[in-house]
């Protein structure tokens, strides 16, 4: 099976501009494509993970990735999917975040001569002359068409800043610049980026007369309808110092039953023939499917050794053999309420108190009713049925 057809089978393709041309390019290894990553934090999260997996698949099929870091667009902020304006970051923060992204991306993408390249749009966007940009690029856009874009329409009622309004033009200019300098002929992104990506293809056609293409991938949603990677506490990070390997494993181990096979198809590199077999497994094997998903993705992000350990810890937490995950905690007074917060199990004393009062916390084998119950090293705190942490006091 060729790569374009495989992407279709895995449910990854949402929209394309010119299907025949795109299919021929990708299947023939002729795509020089880019995906952009704005450095909004000091780590990639699993919302980026899908794009990285797509890049890896396409590179394995002979296509050439260009990883675009948004060191320039990060100064503006993408309004897509936002109800308010992003917080402004300093140049130092943006540069630091870009460096963190680079290190993490090297786990997935092979960089080097005649392989993938990584570029930063700060190198051209921050040096642009404003009047020149208006004349050369701004003249190719109409405000009427821009305001029809979904990324702007949803912000009009609450207010769209002129700063953010320029984001589409900046993203389009990125594609134009990459086309001119690196021969980029294709852009990929989430299907919420469709309007911005079309702007780039049109700018290239108007300025050069050449064809350029865009393809969006289907955003993977969890059962609550939020973008992949979001939890009640925020993002699930690829940096194990921000999201532990165990918590990363557990995130995928606990996906909704209805999402398991979709995640396996879209995110793992398990052959489709094996996935077809899994789809025919008995319903009673749903937890086995979840273990496969969690193990494969943890192995891909953190390596096989850590994936094996996380799986062992997860099984131990649910009554199997193996070691529970251990959390080092430093508190003045080791009570249940203070340890819950210090260990990151609860976000605040108030949340911890409510959880205890509602019967949601156990210490070792007994329910906790006293918020000041003492905790010692080696004790295991259970939050509901899914969080089980061995405490090490330091």
Beta strands, then each sheet from edge to edge (+ up, - down):
strand 1: 13-16
strand 2: 32-37
strand 3: 64-69
strand 4: 117-120
strand 5: 186-190
strand 6: 213-217
strand 7: 230-231
strand 8: 234-235
strand 9: 326-329
strand 10: 361-363
strand 11: 366-367
strand 12: 380-383
strand 13: 387-393
sheet 1: 1+ 6- 5- 2- 3- 4-
sheet 2: 7+ 8-
sheet 3: 9+ 13+ 12- 10+ 11-
end
